[in-house]
């Protein structure tokens, strides 16, 4: 699933190609997404100029000169491309001669104009050790489940939660309320660090999740993971999966470096 660094990579590519351009045409695929695109999102789209391309968590926001905005979420398997493969195109628009295609084989993505309630942006000053500590304290749920909760922190998914917990020395299945203040501080720092490194690498591309940026280039972060997608951790120890999946996901950790 595209997480914050992949969506940010897409955002930057869109900004380079379509910022300031006028949308001359659009087309909704048949079938489109599982959730239909609301009419209000499409109203006035043609003829609008794209005045800003923002990101919030895993959502892309295209602000439009007619006053509205287009909010896109790539779901489980969605991608955006400027060219190539026509398969599974759920939505496309042309702005300044560039055609932007949203592909989504599984149709879980969405296009609309509303954002759900989201927690702090992890790379902003609003995401701080004390705010993370208070979000974790008193909660019985595994710490990783809370990191995946978009109301606790926006944009973190399985890959980057796994990496940050490893680097902070915290087992993913530890009850959140047993994370100390100092550990929450370390975890907050590691989340920021791992997301920044992944953005610099253009996101993560794995065999089973073939992320490519809209220009068709794969991300390079998979080459740098310490845990995710590996059998042996960066520490040299054999990795284990938690006894139960967390939020439906297999969760790897190092039994010697994480407690
Ligand atoms: Zn280890």
Boltz pocket constraint, residues with backbone or C-beta under 6 A from the ligand:
constraints:
  - pocket:
      binder: B
      contacts: [[A, 233], [A, 235], [A, 236], [A, 237], [A, 254], [A, 255], [A, 256], [A, 257], [A, 258]]
      max_distance: 6.0
